[in-house]
C-alpha cells in the first residue's frame, strides 16, 4: 500500500485520470465497479488541518506575527519621522526655541488648570456640604413637626373619647330607665305570648335606637378627627416646603459668597503665576538658545537608538515566531501523514488524494481521519 505525497505525482495522476474520462464525468456507482479496480481514497486536507490540535496554536502565532509586523512598521515610520523632525528643527532654530518656550508655558498653563480644577472641586464640595446640611435640617424639621402633630392628634383623640363617653352616659340615662322597665316586665311569668312579643319588640327597638345614636356620634367624632388630621398634614407639608425654600435660598447665598471668595483667591494666584512665568521665560530663553542644538542632537540619538533597539527586538521576535510556526506546520504535516497512512492501511486504499476533482470515483476518508485526530493519537 502506498501514499502519494508529492504534488507532482498527484498532478500527473489527475492528468491520467482526465484522459481516461474521470474528470467532468458521472461518478461510477458501486454496481459498475469491478473487484480489480484499485481503491482510491480522497481527503479534505484543509478540513483535517483545521481540526488538528496544533492549528489553533499556529493561528495564534500567525496573528502574533501580523501584529508584530504592524508594530515594526510603526516603529520604522517613527524612526523616519524622528530623523525628519530633527532635521526640520535644526533648520528652523527660532521655531524650535518657540517650541521649547511653549513647553514652559504649557507647564504654567497646567498649573493654572490644576488650580482652577481645585477651585471647582472646592466649590462642589462646599455645595455638597451645604446640601447635606439642608437634608439634615429638613429631616429634623419634619420629625419635629410630625411629633408635634402626633401629640396634638393624641390629645384631640382623648378629648373626643371623653366627649363620646359623656354622650354615651347621657344616652344611657335617657334610655336606661325605660329599658330596665321593659326588662322587668318581661321577667313576669304570667305574660301572654302577644304581650311578651310586644315588650321584646319595644326593648329591641329602644336598644337599637340607643346604639345607633352612640354609633352616629362616634362616626361624627371620627370624621371630625380625620378632617383635622388632613388639615394639619397639609399645613405640615406647606411648612416643610416653605422651610426647604428658605434653606435653599440660604444655600444659594452662601454658595455665591464662597464662589466669590475663591475666585478672588484664584485671580490672585493667576496674577502671581503669570508674573513668575514671564520671569522664568525671560531667564530660560538665553539658556535654551545656547543649548537647544546640542539637546536636539542628543535627543535624536537617544530616540533613534531606542527605536532601533525596538526594531531589532521586533525583528528577532518575528523571525523566532516564523521559525516556530514552520516547525509546528512540519510537525502537524508529519502527524497528519502518519494518521492518513494508518487510515489508508486500515481501509486498504491503493491511493490517497488530497487534491482531486469532485467527480472522481473515490472514497472520502476525511471523517475517518478526523475521528483519529479527535481521538488524539498517532499510532506509534
N, C-alpha and C positions, 0 to 999 in steps of 0.2 A: 504494500500500500504506500502511495507516495503523495505528498502535499506539495503543490506548486506555489512557491513564494515569490518568484521573480515576476515582475510586471511585464518583462519582455516575453517570457514564456506564455503568460496569460494572454497577451495581445496576439501572439501567434495562434494560440488555441481559438481565440474569438474569430480570427480571420478564417481559420479552417472550418469552424462551425458555421460561419456565414456562407461559405462556399457550398456546403452540403445542405443548406436550407434551414439552419437552426434559427437564424435571425429573421424577425418580422414574419414568422410563420406560426401556424397554430401549434400549440404545445401538444405533443403526442399524449394520449391517455394511457392509463395503466394497462388497458387491454391490448394496445398496439405495441407495447414494449415486448422485447424478447429477453429471455434469460441471458443471452450472450452480450446484451448491451452493458457497457460499463456504468456503474453508479456514480453519478455526478452530484456533488453537494454544493450548495451556494450559501454564503453567509453575508449578512449586512454588517460590514466592517465598522461603519460609523456607529451603529447601534450598540455593538458589543464593546467598542471603545468607550462609549458614553457610560456603560454600566460598570466598567472596570473601576475598582476602588481608587486607583491612582489618578483617574481622570479629574476628579474634583481637585486634588492637590495640584495637578498640572495646571488646571484652570486658574487656581489661586495664584500660582507662580506667574502665569502669563499676565494676569491682571496686575500683579505687583510690578512686573517688568514695564507694562504700559504706563503705570503711574510714575515709576522712576524715570522713564524716558521723558514724560511730560515735565517732571521736576528738573531733569537735566537740561531740557530745552529752555526752561525759565531761567535757570542759573546761567546758561550761556548768553541769553538775552541780557541778563543782569550784568554780566561781565562786560559785554559790549557797551551797555548803557553807561557803566562806570567810566569806561575809557572816554566815551563821547562827552559825558557830562564834565569830567575833569578838564578835558581839553577846552571845552566851552568856558569853564570857569576861569582858566588861566588866560584865555583870550580876552576876557572881559572882566578886568580886575575890579573896576568900580561896581559892577553888578554883584560880584562876589562879596565885596565889602558891605554892600547894601543888604545882601542876604544874611551876613553874619550879624549885622546890627538889627535886622528884623528878628533874628532868633532871640536877641536880648530883649527886644520889645515884646516878643511873644511871651517870654518868661514873666515880664511885668504884667502883661495882659492876663496871663493865667492867674497871677496873684490877685489881680482885680476881680476876675471872675470868681475865684475861690472866696474872696471876701464878700462879694455880692451873694454868692450861694449861702454863705454863713448867715448873712443878714436875713435872707428869705427863710432860712431854716429857723432862725431865732423868732422871726415873726410867726411862722407856722406853729412852732412850739408854744409861743405865748398865746396864740389864738386857741389852740387845743386846751391849754391850761384854763383860759377864761371859760371856754365852753364846758369843761369838766366841772368847774365851779358852778356854772349855771345849772347843769344837770343835778348836782348835789343839792343846790338851793331849792330847785323845783321839787325834788323828791321830798325834801324836808318840809317845804311849804305844803305840799299835797298831803303828807302824813298828818301834819298838824291840823289842817282843815278837815280831813276825814275823821280824825279823832274828836275834834270839836263837834262835828256833825253827828257822830255816833253818840256822844254824850247828850246832845240835845234831843235826838230821837229817843234815846233810852228814857230820858226824863219825861218826854211827851207821852211815851207808851205807858209809863207808870201813872201819869196824870189821867190818861184815858181809861186805864184799868180801874183806877179809883172811882172815876165818874160812872163807869159802867157798873161797878159793884153797887154804888149808891142807887143807881137807876133800878138795878135788879132788886134791891131791898125794897124800894118804893113799889115796884110792880108786885112783889110778893105780898106786901101789906094790902095792896088793893084787891088781890085775888085770893089770898090765903084763907081769909075768914069764910068766904063762900065755898072754896074748895074743901075746907075742913068740914063745913056743914054738910056738904053733899056726901063726903066720905062717911060721916057719922050716920046719915040717913040710910046709906047702903048697907051698913052693918046691922041694921034692924032685920031680924029674920022673918018677920011676918009680911014683907012686901010682896005684892003680887008681881007677876012677871012683867007686865006692862009698865008699872011704876018703876021697877028696878032698871029696866032698859032706858026709861026716860031720864032717871037720875044719872046713870052711867054715861048717857049721851051728853048731858049737861056738864058732867065732870070732865069728859074728854074735850069738849069744846072750850071750856074755861082754861084747861091745862095747855091746850094747843095755842089759844089766843095769848096766854101769858108768855109762852116760849117764843112765839112769833114776834112779840113786841121786844123781848130781850134780844133776839137774833137781829131784828131790824136795827136796834140801837147799836149793837156790836158792829154790824156792817157799816153803819154811819161813821163810827169812830175809826174803823179800818180804812175806809175811803179817805177820811179826813187826814189820817196819818200818812197814807200813801201820797196824797196831794202835797203835804208838807215836805215829805222826803224828796219828791220830784222837784219841787220848787227850790229846796235847799241844794240839791245836787246841781241843778242848772246854775244857781248862783255860785256854787263852789267852782264849777267849770269855768265860768266867766272870770272869777277872781284869779284862777290859775293862769288863764290866758293873759289877763292884764299884767299879772306879776311876771310872766315869761317875757312879755313885750318890754316891760320895764328893765328886766335883766339884760335882754338883747341890746337894748338901746345903750345901756351902760357898757356892755362888751364892745360895741362899735366905737364908743367914745374912748374907752381905754386903749383899744387896738390902734386907733388913729394917732393917739398920743404917743404910743410906743413906737409906731412906724415913723413918725416924725423925728423922734429921738434917735432911732437907729439910722435913719437917712442922713441926719446931720453928722453922726459919728462916721458913717460911710464916706460922706463927702470930704470930711477932714482927712480920713485915711487916704483917699484917692489923691488929694492935693499933695500930701507928703510923698506918696509913692511916685507920682508924676515928676516931682522935683528930684527925687532920688534917681529915677530912670534917666532924666536928662543929664544929670551929673555923671552917671555911670556910662551913658553912651558917649559923652564927650571924652572921658578918660580912656575908654576902651577903643575908640576909633583909631588913635595913633598906634596902639599896640597891635590891633588887628591888621592895620596896613602893613606893618613890618613883618608879621608872622604868617599872613594868610597863604602866601605861595608855598612856603615850606609845609604848612599844615595840610594844604590841599594835596601836595605830592605825597606826604606821609600817609594821609587818609586813603589816597588812591592805592598806594602799595599795600596797605593793610587790607583794604576791601578786596583788591584783586587776589591777594594771597588767600584770603578766606574763601572767596568764591571758587578759586582754582582748586583748593582743597576739597570743597564740597563737590565740585565737578568730578574730581578724581574718585572720591568716595562713591558717588553715584554710579560712575562708570564701572568701578570694580564690583559693586553690588550687582549691577545689571549682568556683567559677564558671569559672575558666580551663579546667579539665578538661571541664566541661559544654559549654563553647563548642567545645573541640577535638573532643569526641565528636560534637556536632551537625555540625561541619564534615566530619568523617570519614564520618558517615552520609550527608550530602548528596553527598560525593564518591563514596561507594560506590553510591548510588542513580543518580547520573548515569552512572557507568561501566556499571552493570547495564542501565540503559535503553538505552545505546548497543549493548551486546552483544546484548540481546534484539532491538533493531531490526535489527541485522545478520543474526541468525539468522532472524528473520521474513522479511526480504527474500530471503535465500537459499532459504528453504522456500516462498516465495510465499504467505505467510499473509495472509488478509484481516483477521484479527482475532487479537489475543493477549490471553488472560485469565489473571490471577493469582489471581482469586477466583471459584471455579466449583463447580458441583455435580459429584459423581463420575460421574453418569450422563450427563453432557454428551458429545455426539458431537464429539470434538475430538482433535487430535494432540498428544501430550505431548512438548514440546520441552525438557523440563528437562535431559536428558542432553546435548543439543546445546549448551545454554547453559553447562552445567558444563564441557564439553570446551573451549569457548572461554575460560572463566575459567582453567582449568588450563594452557592454552597461554600464558596471561599476557599476552595482547594485546588491545587495543581498536583496531579499525580506525580510522585517522585519516581 
